[in-house]
Amino acid sequence: MRTVKTLLAGDHFVRNDLLADALSALPDVTFDFREVTLPWPLTPFGPVAEVDEASDAEDALIEALPGVELAITQMGPFTERVLQAAPDLRFLVCCRGGPVNVNVPAATERGITVASTPGRNAVAAAEHAVALMMGALRKLPQLQRTLEQGAWRSDLYAYDECGSELDGATVGLIGYGAIGQRVSRVMLAFGAKVLVVDPAYDAASPPEGTEVVGLDELLGRSDVVSLHARLTEQTRGMIGADQLARMRRGAVLVNTARGGLLDYEATVDALESGQLGAAAFDVFPAEPLPAGSRLLTAPNVVMTPHLAGATRQTARRAGSIAAEAVAAYLAGRAPVRV
């Protein structure tokens, strides 16, 4: 039976014990584990040397990596400096949608294969998007605050004050990957009509139960618009003042994707003017949200601090997807998420 020296560089979410359990279930192999526990999320991530969204732990990795063939991490900063100290490393799994905290060109130069675990948080992120959407439609934060303030506001039953339903609404999804597809299934189950904007689909072959349209048409027809696109140079700032003006007056906007997709100053303007009826956000242009942000005083906003993917199932799923990649590597097959 083969023994593989393996570094587990987990954190307080994707924990080392979860990674070890997933790997230990693989047959015909024994793992000689070394462990480094990174401080995220108790300590926020940030840029480290030339990589992004990482824990500042280069020295800890450098100390642990000699002799290691296989490494699994979520927030480890696998910079050029770290990779130089890992002459035996051959396979690295980053338990995220993409290896933003890994210098992939430097790894490639050294013959190190890099894999990631996209889809690990799709269920959690989709459910969170739906929760935010419903919270905004039914004004849940505002209603809770009335009770916390000792009031029993039966006047909020008035037609002009009460919320809206998803049944019969038109929901526009910008981006139709793993998360958008799950949101779509929930919307259809609620009785909503689903419009989709995604370059992978066209009007001639829409996903089942949906209608593929252009962005302007989606904005003009939707009661709710939910963002699920990747942040690229093409999508950065794709929803600005002009796009918000094209939306139905009183519509709801949800962003659980990336803050860079949306002009938040224009969004607050639209909330204050009533052009937007409500908005819900899990992502922001600057994180943490600055103390003086206008979002903190804008009307009809539901917000959470970038936690859409934070479920225990997501953490365990990251380990199981990583273990699948390791199994392929050990069997001499090309892992599917390289």
VOBA-1610 file (N, C-alpha, C; in pm, whole numbers, padded with zeros to 5 digits, always signed):
BEGIN
Met+00085-00120+00000Met+00000+00000+00000Met+00088+00125+00000Arg+00056+00217-00088Arg+00136+00339-00102Arg+00112+00435+00015Thr+00218+00500+00061Thr+00207+00604+00162Thr+00244+00738+00098Val+00158+00837+00115Val+00176+00966+00051Val+00189+01073+00159Lys+00303+01144+00158Lys+00320+01255+00251Lys+00234+01372+00205Thr+00146+01415+00293Thr+00041+01509+00256Thr+00031+01623+00356Leu+00026+01745+00305Leu+00003+01861+00390Leu-00143+01901+00384Leu-00205+01908+00502Leu-00340+01962+00515Leu-00326+02104+00571Ala-00356+02202+00489Ala-00347+02342+00531Ala-00488+02399+00535Gly-00568+02343+00626Gly-00705+02387+00642Gly-00716+02510+00730Asp-00839+02542+00768Asp-00864+02661+00849Asp-00979+02631+00943His-01049+02733+00987His-01157+02711+01084His-01293+02691+01015Phe-01293+02677+00885Phe-01414+02642+00811Phe-01393+02509+00740Val-01305+02507+00641Val-01264+02379+00581Val-01153+02324+00669Arg-01194+02248+00769Arg-01103+02208+00875Arg-01018+02088+00834Asn-00904+02077+00898Asn-00813+01966+00867Asn-00875+01831+00898Asp-00957+01821+01003Asp-01017+01692+01033Asp-01116+01650+00925Leu-01186+01747+00863Leu-01276+01715+00752Leu-01198+01667+00631Leu-01086+01734+00602Leu-01003+01692+00490Leu-00943+01554+00515Ala-00895+01530+00637Ala-00836+01401+00670Ala-00939+01289+00660Asp-01061+01314+00706Asp-01165+01211+00698Asp-01196+01176+00553Ala-01204+01279+00467Ala-01236+01254+00326Ala-01125+01175+00258Leu-00999+01211+00285Leu-00888+01140+00223Leu-00873+00998+00278Ser-00895+00982+00406Ser-00875+00851+00469Ser-00974+00747+00420Ala-01082+00792+00359Ala-01180+00698+00304Ala-01137+00640+00170Leu-01030+00694+00110Leu-00983+00641-00019Leu-00917+00505+00002Pro-00943+00409-00086Pro-00886+00275-00069Pro-00741+00266-00120Asp-00669+00172-00067Asp-00536+00133-00119Asp-00431+00242-00109Val-00447+00333-00013Val-00346+00436+00007Val-00347+00477+00153Thr-00230+00509+00205Thr-00215+00562+00339Thr-00155+00701+00330Phe-00207+00791+00410Phe-00158+00929+00407Phe-00079+00958+00534Asp+00038+01014+00514Asp+00122+01063+00624Asp+00096+01213+00633Phe+00007+01252+00726Phe-00040+01389+00731Phe+00053+01481+00810Arg+00079+01599+00752Arg+00127+01714+00827Arg+00014+01816+00825Glu+00003+01893+00930Glu-00109+01987+00938Glu-00062+02128+00975Val-00121+02223+00905Val-00109+02365+00940Val-00251+02420+00944Thr-00289+02484+01053Thr-00422+02544+01064Thr-00411+02694+01041Leu-00471+02739+00932Leu-00468+02880+00897Leu-00576+02956+00973Pro-00560+03087+00993Pro-00649+03160+01083Pro-00784+03202+01027Trp-00805+03185+00896Trp-00934+03226+00839Trp-01046+03135+00889Pro-01167+03184+00914Pro-01216+03321+00896Pro-01205+03409+01020Leu-01140+03357+01126Leu-01124+03438+01246Leu-01037+03560+01217Thr-00945+03545+01122Thr-00866+03657+01070Thr-00897+03672+00921Pro-00939+03789+00875Pro-00978+03803+00734Pro-00863+03770+00639Phe-00900+03723+00519Phe-00798+03701+00417Phe-00765+03832+00348Gly-00667+03827+00260Gly-00628+03945+00184Gly-00521+03907+00084Pro-00462+04004+00016Pro-00352+03973-00076Pro-00227+03934+00002Val-00156+03834-00049Val-00028+03791+00008Val+00069+03780-00109Ala+00172+03865-00109Ala+00267+03871-00221Ala+00186+03884-00351Glu+00203+03788-00446Glu+00138+03803-00576Glu+00004+03733-00586Val-00046+03670-00478Val-00176+03603-00484Val-00278+03681-00402Asp-00404+03643-00416Asp-00512+03718-00351Asp-00595+03625-00265Glu-00677+03686-00176Glu-00772+03613-00093Glu-00704+03496-00022Ala-00600+03525+00052Ala-00522+03421+00120Ala-00493+03463+00263Ser-00462+03364+00347Ser-00413+03392+00481Ser-00263+03419+00475Asp-00217+03510+00557Asp-00076+03549+00555Asp+00005+03445+00633Ala+00038+03335+00565Ala+00101+03222+00634Ala+00209+03157+00549Glu+00282+03237+00473Glu+00387+03181+00388Glu+00490+03104+00471Asp+00534+03160+00582Asp+00640+03097+00660Asp+00596+02962+00715Ala+00470+02952+00761Ala+00420+02826+00814Ala+00416+02719+00706Leu+00377+02756+00585Leu+00374+02659+00475Leu+00516+02617+00437Ile+00606+02712+00430Ile+00744+02681+00392Ile+00805+02582+00491Glu+00775+02598+00618Glu+00828+02507+00720Glu+00770+02367+00706Ala+00643+02357+00661Ala+00575+02228+00658Ala+00593+02152+00528Leu+00632+02217+00418Leu+00625+02155+00286Leu+00740+02062+00246Pro+00859+02072+00300Pro+00965+01980+00255Pro+00925+01834+00268Gly+00944+01759+00159Gly+00910+01618+00157Gly+00766+01588+00124Val+00682+01690+00113Val+00539+01672+00088Val+00513+01659-00062Glu+00440+01555-00099Glu+00402+01532-00240Glu+00268+01594-00274Leu+00179+01599-00179Leu+00039+01637-00201Leu-00002+01739-00095Ala-00069+01847-00137Ala-00117+01948-00042Ala-00261+01985-00074Ile-00337+02008+00033Ile-00476+02052+00018Ile-00495+02174+00108Thr-00554+02279+00051Thr-00574+02402+00128Thr-00699+02472+00078Gln-00742+02572+00153Gln-00845+02662+00105Gln-00788+02804+00095Met-00715+02846+00196Met-00666+02984+00201Met-00514+02993+00204Gly-00444+02883+00185Gly-00299+02887+00190Gly-00240+02970+00078Pro-00145+03060+00108Pro-00084+03143+00004Pro+00028+03068-00067Phe-00006+02998-00173Phe+00096+02925-00249Phe+00156+03019-00352Thr+00242+03105-00299Thr+00314+03204-00379Thr+00438+03140-00441Glu+00506+03216-00527Glu+00630+03165-00585Glu+00731+03133-00475Arg+00737+03216-00372Arg+00829+03191-00261Arg+00797+03059-00191Val+00670+03032-00168Val+00629+02907-00103Val+00659+02788-00194Leu+00627+02800-00321Leu+00648+02689-00414Leu+00797+02657-00430Gln+00881+02757-00421Gln+01025+02731-00428Gln+01072+02643-00313Ala+01001+02647-00202Ala+01038+02568-00084Ala+00971+02432-00083Ala+00909+02392-00194Ala+00835+02266-00201Ala+00883+02182-00318Pro+01008+02135-00316Pro+01062+02063-00432Pro+00995+01930-00459Asp+00930+01871-00358Asp+00868+01739-00375Asp+00720+01748-00406Leu+00664+01868-00403Leu+00520+01883-00425Leu+00485+01854-00571Arg+00382+01770-00591Arg+00341+01736-00727Arg+00193+01763-00754Phe+00113+01771-00647Phe-00031+01792-00667Phe-00084+01880-00555Leu-00156+01985-00594Leu-00210+02082-00500Leu-00359+02100-00528Val-00441+02082-00427Val-00584+02104-00440Val-00623+02227-00360Cys-00687+02323-00427Cys-00738+02444-00363Cys-00889+02428-00348Cys-00937+02423-00224Cys-01078+02393-00197Cys-01166+02517-00217Arg-01164+02568-00340Arg-01241+02686-00375Arg-01288+02673-00519Gly-01371+02770-00562Gly-01417+02767-00699Gly-01305+02782-00799Gly-01200+02854-00762Gly-01082+02871-00846Gly-00962+02898-00757Pro-00841+02870-00805Pro-00721+02881-00721Pro-00664+03022-00715Val-00743+03118-00667Val-00699+03257-00665Val-00580+03278-00572Asn-00563+03190-00474Asn-00454+03203-00377Asn-00332+03120-00415Val-00326+03076-00541Val-00215+02996-00590Val-00154+03065-00712Asn-00023+03074-00715Asn+00047+03123-00834Asn+00054+03005-00931Val-00047+02992-01014Val-00058+02875-01101Val+00056+02869-01203Pro+00096+02979-01267Pro+00210+02970-01360Pro+00337+02919-01291Ala+00363+02967-01170Ala+00482+02921-01098Ala+00472+02773-01063Ala+00351+02729-01029Ala+00332+02586-01001Ala+00354+02504-01127Thr+00300+02551-01238Thr+00313+02478-01364Thr+00460+02465-01405Glu+00536+02570-01387Glu+00680+02565-01419Glu+00752+02458-01340Arg+00700+02430-01221Arg+00766+02331-01135Arg+00703+02193-01144Gly+00615+02173-01241Gly+00554+02042-01261Gly+00450+02007-01157Ile+00390+02107-01095Ile+00287+02085-00993Ile+00150+02104-01057Thr+00067+02003-01050Thr-00070+02012-01100Thr-00157+02079-00993Val-00239+02174-01036Val-00326+02247-00944Val-00471+02220-00981Ala-00549+02176-00882Ala-00692+02152-00902Ala-00771+02236-00802Ser-00898+02257-00832Ser-00986+02331-00742Ser-01117+02255-00724Thr-01210+02313-00648Thr-01334+02241-00615Thr-01457+02327-00646Pro-01475+02366-00773Pro-01593+02446-00805Pro-01721+02368-00776Gly-01824+02441-00736Gly-01951+02378-00706Gly-01966+02339-00561Arg-01859+02352-00482Arg-01869+02307-00343Arg-01972+02386-00266Asn-01994+02512-00300Asn-02087+02596-00226Asn-02211+02633-00306Ala-02236+02562-00417Ala-02348+02601-00504Ala-02482+02589-00431Val-02501+02481-00357Val-02627+02464-00284Val-02644+02575-00182Ala-02541+02599-00103Ala-02549+02701+00002Ala-02574+02839-00056Ala-02499+02874-00161Ala-02512+03007-00219Ala-02650+03027-00282Ala-02702+02924-00347Ala-02835+02934-00408Ala-02942+02951-00300Glu-02934+02872-00195Glu-03034+02883-00088Glu-03026+03020-00021His-02904+03072-00004His-02888+03203+00059His-02946+03313-00031Ala-02923+03301-00161Ala-02980+03400-00253Ala-03131+03402-00244Val-03192+03284-00235Val-03338+03277-00223Val-03383+03336-00090Ala-03309+03308+00017Ala-03344+03363+00148Ala-03339+03515+00146Leu-03233+03571+00087Leu-03223+03717+00078Leu-03335+03775-00008Met-03364+03707-00118Met-03470+03752-00207Met-03603+03760-00133Met-03636+03655-00059Met-03763+03653+00013Met-03763+03752+00128Gly-03646+03768+00193Gly-03638+03867+00299Gly-03663+04008+00248Ala-03612+04037+00127Ala-03634+04169+00068Ala-03778+04187+00023Leu-03834+04086-00040Leu-03972+04096-00088Leu-04071+04115+00027Arg-04046+04045+00139Arg-04140+04052+00251Arg-04095+04147+00362Lys-03987+04223+00337Lys-03940+04327+00428Lys-03911+04274+00569Leu-03851+04157+00576Leu-03832+04092+00705Leu-03746+04171+00803Pro-03632+04230+00761Pro-03554+04306+00860Pro-03632+04421+00921Gln-03707+04494+00837Gln-03785+04606+00890Gln-03891+04558+00988Leu-03955+04446+00957Leu-04059+04394+01045Leu-04000+04349+01179Gln-03884+04286+01174Gln-03822+04245+01299Gln-03786+04366+01385Arg-03736+04472+01319Arg-03697+04590+01396Arg-03817+04653+01469Thr-03937+04647+01409Thr-04053+04703+01479Thr-04079+04629+01610Leu-04062+04498+01610Leu-04081+04422+01733Leu-03971+04451+01833Glu-03847+04460+01784Glu-03735+04491+01874Glu-03754+04627+01940Gln-03822+04717+01871Gln-03846+04851+01925Gln-03972+04859+02010Gly-04035+04742+02033Gly-04151+04737+02121Gly-04282+04775+02055Ala-04286+04780+01922Ala-04408+04820+01851Ala-04477+04698+01791Trp-04609+04707+01781Trp-04689+04604+01712Trp-04760+04675+01598Arg-04695+04674+01478Arg-04736+04760+01367Arg-04839+04690+01279Ser-04961+04681+01325Ser-05065+04622+01240Ser-05093+04709+01118Asp-05053+04837+01123Asp-05071+04924+01007Asp-04988+04880+00888Leu-04886+04796+00912Leu-04803+04747+00803Leu-04877+04644+00716Tyr-04999+04608+00758Tyr-05085+04524+00675Tyr-05146+04603+00560Ala-05133+04735+00562Ala-05192+04819+00458Ala-05133+04784+00321Tyr-05214+04800+00220Tyr-05175+04761+00084Tyr-05044+04826+00042Asp-05027+04953+00073Asp-04907+05025+00030Asp-04784+04988+00112Glu-04801+04915+00222Glu-04690+04882+00311Glu-04645+04736+00301Cys-04734+04646+00261Cys-04701+04504+00268Cys-04614+04461+00149Gly-04558+04340+00161Gly-04463+04292+00061Gly-04528+04221-00056Ser-04446+04149-00132Ser-04490+04082-00255Ser-04456+03934-00251Glu-04520+03859-00339Glu-04500+03715-00350Glu-04411+03682-00470Leu-04351+03563-00462Leu-04279+03509-00578Leu-04375+03443-00677Asp-04482+03385-00629Asp-04579+03321-00716Asp-04634+03423-00815Gly-04614+03397-00943Gly-04661+03488-01046Gly-04563+03599-01081Ala-04453+03611-01006Ala-04354+03714-01035Ala-04263+03670-01149Thr-04195+03767-01209Thr-04092+03738-01308Thr-03957+03763-01244Val-03873+03659-01243Val-03742+03665-01180Val-03636+03655-01290Gly-03547+03753-01296Gly-03440+03754-01394Gly-03310+03711-01332Leu-03245+03612-01390Leu-03118+03560-01341Leu-03008+03598-01438Ile-02913+03675-01391Ile-02798+03715-01473Ile-02684+03623-01436Gly-02660+03524-01522Gly-02566+03416-01492Gly-02642+03289-01461Tyr-02609+03182-01534Tyr-02685+03058-01520Tyr-02590+02939-01506Gly-02496+02953-01414Gly-02409+02842-01379Gly-02473+02756-01273Ala-02390+02688-01194Ala-02443+02593-01095Ala-02536+02661-00995Ile-02503+02783-00953Ile-02585+02852-00854Ile-02713+02904-00919Gly-02699+02972-01033Gly-02816+03023-01101Gly-02916+02915-01137Gln-02867+02798-01176Gln-02956+02688-01211Gln-03036+02640-01090Arg-02972+02636-00974Arg-03044+02595-00854Arg-03148+02699-00812Val-03111+02827-00823Val-03208+02931-00792Val-03327+02921-00886Ser-03300+02894-01013Ser-03407+02882-01112Ser-03506+02773-01073Arg-03456+02657-01031Arg-03546+02547-00994Arg-03636+02587-00877Val-03580+02659-00782Val-03662+02704-00668Val-03765+02805-00714Met-03726+02898-00800Met-03820+02999-00848Met-03937+02935-00923Leu-03905+02838-01008Leu-04010+02770-01082Leu-04103+02695-00989Ala-04047+02636-00883Ala-04131+02566-00786Ala-04224+02661-00712Phe-04181+02786-00694Phe-04265+02886-00630Phe-04372+02940-00724Gly-04361+02910-00853Gly-04458+02960-00948Gly-04416+03086-01018Ala-04287+03119-01011Ala-04237+03238-01080Ala-04201+03205-01225Lys-04196+03308-01308Lys-04145+03296-01444Lys-03998+03334-01439Val-03912+03258-01507Val-03768+03280-01498Val-03712+03325-01632Leu-03645+03440-01632Leu-03571+03490-01747Leu-03422+03471-01721Val-03345+03442-01825Val-03203+03411-01810Val-03121+03495-01908Val-03011+03551-01857Val-02905+03610-01941Val-02777+03534-01910Asp-02722+03469-02011Asp-02596+03395-01995Asp-02543+03365-02135Pro-02416+03395-02163Pro-02363+03373-02298Pro-02360+03227-02339Ala-02375+03135-02243Ala-02374+02993-02279Ala-02507+02946-02336Tyr-02610+03030-02330Tyr-02744+02991-02377Tyr-02796+03095-02474Asp-02885+03050-02563Asp-02949+03145-02653Asp-03098+03118-02656Ala-03171+03210-02718Ala-03317+03202-02717Ala-03370+03077-02785Ala-03292+03019-02877Ala-03339+02901-02950Ala-03332+02774-02866Ser-03248+02774-02761Ser-03236+02653-02679Ser-03227+02692-02531Pro-03335+02747-02477Pro-03332+02791-02337Pro-03332+02672-02241Pro-03275+02689-02122Pro-03287+02584-02021Pro-03435+02559-01991Glu-03467+02436-01954Glu-03606+02396-01934Glu-03677+02489-01836Gly-03793+02537-01877Gly-03876+02620-01791Gly-03840+02766-01791Thr-03737+02806-01867Thr-03691+02945-01865Thr-03702+03007-02004Glu-03678+03136-02008Glu-03672+03210-02134Glu-03540+03286-02138Val-03462+03269-02243Val-03336+03340-02259Val-03361+03471-02333Val-03315+03581-02275Val-03340+03713-02332Val-03212+03795-02323Gly-03215+03914-02380Gly-03105+04008-02365Gly-03112+04079-02230Leu-03003+04143-02192Leu-02997+04207-02061Leu-03102+04317-02047Asp-03115+04403-02146Asp-03211+04511-02134Asp-03354+04458-02119Glu-03387+04353-02193Glu-03522+04295-02182Glu-03542+04234-02044Leu-03441+04164-01994Leu-03453+04105-01860Leu-03478+04213-01756Leu-03401+04322-01762Leu-03417+04429-01664Leu-03556+04491-01673Gly-03606+04509-01792Gly-03735+04574-01809Gly-03854+04489-01772Arg-03838+04356-01774Arg-03951+04268-01748Arg-03952+04207-01608Ser-03843+04213-01535Ser-03830+04137-01411Ser-03880+04215-01289Asp-03950+04143-01202Asp-03986+04197-01071Asp-03869+04181-00973Val-03788+04080-00996Val-03669+04054-00915Val-03555+04025-01011Val-03439+04086-00988Val-03318+04058-01065Val-03213+04006-00968Ser-03157+03889-00998Ser-03058+03826-00910Ser-02930+03800-00989Leu-02816+03846-00934Leu-02688+03837-01005Leu-02615+03709-00965His-02573+03632-01067His-02498+03508-01046His-02385+03492-01146Ala-02338+03603-01201Ala-02232+03600-01302Ala-02095+03599-01236Arg-01997+03547-01309Arg-01858+03559-01266Arg-01811+03703-01288Leu-01717+03746-01205Leu-01659+03879-01222Leu-01541+03868-01318Thr-01554+03930-01434Thr-01449+03936-01535Thr-01437+04080-01581Glu-01341+04106-01668Glu-01330+04241-01722Glu-01455+04279-01801Gln-01522+04180-01858Gln-01643+04206-01936Gln-01764+04231-01846Thr-01769+04169-01727Thr-01886+04183-01642Thr-01869+04287-01531Arg-01748+04335-01510Arg-01726+04433-01404Arg-01811+04558-01430Gly-01889+04598-01329Gly-01973+04716-01342Gly-02088+04700-01440Met-02130+04577-01466Met-02232+04556-01569Met-02369+04612-01531Ile-02394+04631-01402Ile-02518+04693-01359Ile-02484+04828-01297Gly-02513+04933-01370Gly-02487+05069-01325Gly-02614+05152-01330Ala-02599+05284-01327Ala-02714+05373-01323Ala-02807+05353-01442Asp-02750+05334-01562Asp-02835+05317-01681Asp-02917+05189-01671Gln-02854+05081-01625Gln-02926+04953-01614Gln-03033+04960-01505Leu-03001+05023-01393Leu-03099+05037-01285Leu-03220+05118-01331Ala-03196+05217-01415Ala-03307+05299-01466Ala-03398+05219-01559Arg-03343+05113-01621Arg-03424+05030-01711Arg-03511+04930-01636Met-03483+04909-01508Met-03561+04812-01431Met-03701+04866-01402Arg-03793+04775-01377Arg-03927+04816-01337Arg-03919+04896-01207Arg-03995+05003-01199Arg-03996+05081-01075Arg-04050+04994-00961Gly-03977+04990-00852Gly-04018+04908-00738Gly-03965+04767-00741Ala-03883+04731-00841Ala-03829+04595-00849Ala-03724+04573-00740Val-03689+04446-00722Val-03593+04405-00619Val-03466+04357-00687Leu-03350+04396-00633Leu-03219+04356-00686Leu-03145+04276-00580Val-03088+04161-00620Val-03016+04073-00529Val-02876+04048-00587Asn-02773+04060-00503Asn-02637+04028-00547Asn-02569+03939-00443Thr-02551+03813-00479Thr-02474+03720-00396Thr-02352+03670-00473Ala-02318+03736-00583Ala-02209+03689-00669Ala-02078+03759-00633Arg-02055+03879-00685Arg-01936+03957-00657Arg-01974+04105-00655Gly-01914+04178-00562Gly-01945+04320-00550Gly-01911+04400-00673Gly-01807+04359-00747Gly-01763+04433-00863Gly-01860+04433-00980Leu-01963+04350-00974Leu-02063+04348-01082Leu-02152+04471-01082Leu-02160+04539-00968Leu-02266+04636-00944Leu-02209+04769-00899Asp-02268+04878-00948Asp-02238+05013-00900Asp-02324+05038-00777Tyr-02265+05032-00659Tyr-02343+05041-00535Tyr-02387+05185-00507Glu-02310+05283-00547Glu-02354+05421-00528Glu-02481+05447-00608Ala-02483+05400-00732Ala-02603+05416-00814Ala-02719+05335-00756Thr-02688+05222-00696Thr-02792+05139-00636Thr-02857+05210-00517Val-02774+05272-00432Val-02831+05347-00320Val-02916+05462-00371Asp-02870+05531-00475Asp-02952+05638-00535Asp-03088+05584-00577Ala-03087+05465-00640Ala-03212+05406-00688Ala-03303+05365-00573Leu-03245+05319-00462Leu-03324+05284-00344Leu-03385+05410-00283Glu-03306+05515-00272Glu-03355+05638-00210Glu-03463+05706-00294Ser-03455+05690-00425Ser-03555+05752-00513Ser-03680+05668-00527Gly-03674+05541-00486Gly-03788+05451-00504Gly-03785+05375-00634Gln-03686+05405-00722Gln-03675+05327-00845Gln-03657+05180-00813Leu-03573+05149-00713Leu-03564+05013-00660Leu-03653+05003-00537Gly-03735+04899-00533Gly-03821+04880-00416Gly-03745+04824-00298Ala-03646+04740-00325Ala-03566+04678-00220Ala-03443+04617-00284Ala-03345+04584-00201Ala-03224+04520-00249Ala-03172+04428-00140Ala-03096+04327-00182Ala-03038+04232-00086Ala-02898+04197-00133Phe-02802+04203-00040Phe-02661+04187-00076Phe-02589+04096+00022Asp-02504+04010-00033Asp-02409+03934+00048Asp-02266+03974+00013Val-02248+04050-00095Val-02116+04092-00141Val-02117+04242-00164Phe-01997+04302-00153Phe-01988+04447-00150Phe-01863+04494-00226Pro-01861+04623-00265Pro-01744+04672-00339Pro-01618+04675-00255Ala-01632+04693-00124Ala-01519+04686-00030Ala-01562+04599+00086Glu-01479+04504+00122Glu-01509+04415+00233Glu-01391+04414+00329Pro-01415+04436+00460Pro-01544+04460+00525Pro-01610+04591+00477Leu-01741+04597+00497Leu-01817+04715+00458Leu-01771+04834+00543Pro-01728+04945+00481Pro-01680+05060+00558Pro-01788+05117+00650Ala-01745+05170+00763Ala-01840+05221+00863Ala-01929+05330+00806Gly-01879+05411+00715Gly-01957+05521+00662Gly-02034+05488+00536Ser-02045+05361+00500Ser-02112+05324+00375Ser-02257+05370+00374Arg-02299+05423+00260Arg-02439+05465+00244Arg-02535+05347+00251Leu-02485+05227+00226Leu-02572+05110+00234Leu-02628+05091+00374Leu-02555+05137+00476Leu-02598+05116+00614Leu-02720+05200+00650Thr-02747+05304+00573Thr-02863+05388+00600Thr-02962+05390+00485Ala-02937+05315+00380Ala-03028+05311+00266Ala-03156+05238+00304Pro-03269+05277+00246Pro-03395+05211+00280Pro-03410+05075+00213Asn-03479+04985+00283Asn-03523+04858+00225Asn-03407+04772+00174Val-03306+04756+00258Val-03190+04675+00222Val-03177+04559+00321Val-03153+04439+00266Val-03119+04322+00347Val-02973+04290+00317Met-02890+04271+00422Met-02747+04249+00400Met-02695+04140+00492Thr-02600+04061+00438Thr-02524+03965+00517Thr-02377+03978+00478Pro-02284+03944+00569Pro-02141+03973+00545Pro-02067+03863+00468His-02102+03846+00340His-02034+03751+00250His-02029+03611+00312Leu-02147+03561+00347Leu-02158+03430+00411Leu-02247+03334+00334Ala-02277+03364+00208Ala-02371+03280+00134Ala-02325+03135+00126Gly-02194+03113+00119Gly-02144+02976+00108Gly-02116+02909+00240Ala-02148+02976+00351Ala-02107+02927+00482Ala-02207+02829+00541Thr-02196+02703+00500Thr-02270+02595+00564Thr-02174+02481+00594Arg-02210+02399+00690Arg-02126+02285+00723Arg-02117+02188+00606Gln-02226+02179+00531Gln-02224+02090+00415Gln-02123+02138+00311Thr-02109+02271+00293Thr-02011+02323+00200Thr-01871+02280+00239Ala-01838+02291+00368Ala-01705+02252+00414Ala-01679+02104+00391Arg-01777+02021+00420Arg-01759+01877+00399Arg-01751+01844+00250Arg-01832+01916+00170Arg-01831+01891+00025Arg-01697+01929-00036Ala-01635+02035+00016Ala-01502+02072-00033Ala-01404+01957-00012Gly-01411+01894+00107Gly-01323+01780+00133Gly-01349+01663+00042Ser-01476+01634+00017Ser-01508+01517-00067Ser-01469+01541-00213Ile-01488+01664-00264Ile-01447+01693-00401Ile-01295+01688-00413Ala-01226+01741-00310Ala-01079+01734-00309Ala-01032+01589-00309Ala-01099+01504-00231Ala-01060+01363-00226Ala-01079+01295-00361Glu-01185+01333-00435Glu-01205+01277-00569Glu-01088+01314-00660Ala-01043+01439-00649Ala-00930+01483-00731Ala-00803+01408-00693Val-00782+01387-00564Val-00664+01313-00517Val-00670+01169-00568Ala-00786+01107-00563Ala-00800+00969-00611Ala-00762+00959-00758Ala-00804+01056-00838Ala-00768+01055-00980Ala-00618+01072-00998Tyr-00560+01164-00924Tyr-00415+01186-00933Tyr-00338+01060-00897Leu-00376+00995-00789Leu-00304+00875-00745Leu-00321+00758-00842Ala-00432+00758-00913Ala-00458+00652-01012Ala-00396+00682-01147Gly-00330+00797-01158Gly-00267+00833-01286Gly-00362+00891-01386Arg-00481+00929-01340Arg-00577+00991-01430Arg-00570+01143-01417Ala-00618+01212-01518Ala-00622+01358-01510Ala-00738+01399-01423Pro-00714+01467-01311Pro-00827+01516-01228Pro-00913+01610-01310Val-01042+01612-01277Val-01137+01680-01365Val-01139+01831-01346Arg-01088+01882-01235Arg-01098+02026-01209Arg-00960+02090-01204Val-00878+02060-01301Val-00741+02112-01305Val-00745+02254-01362
//
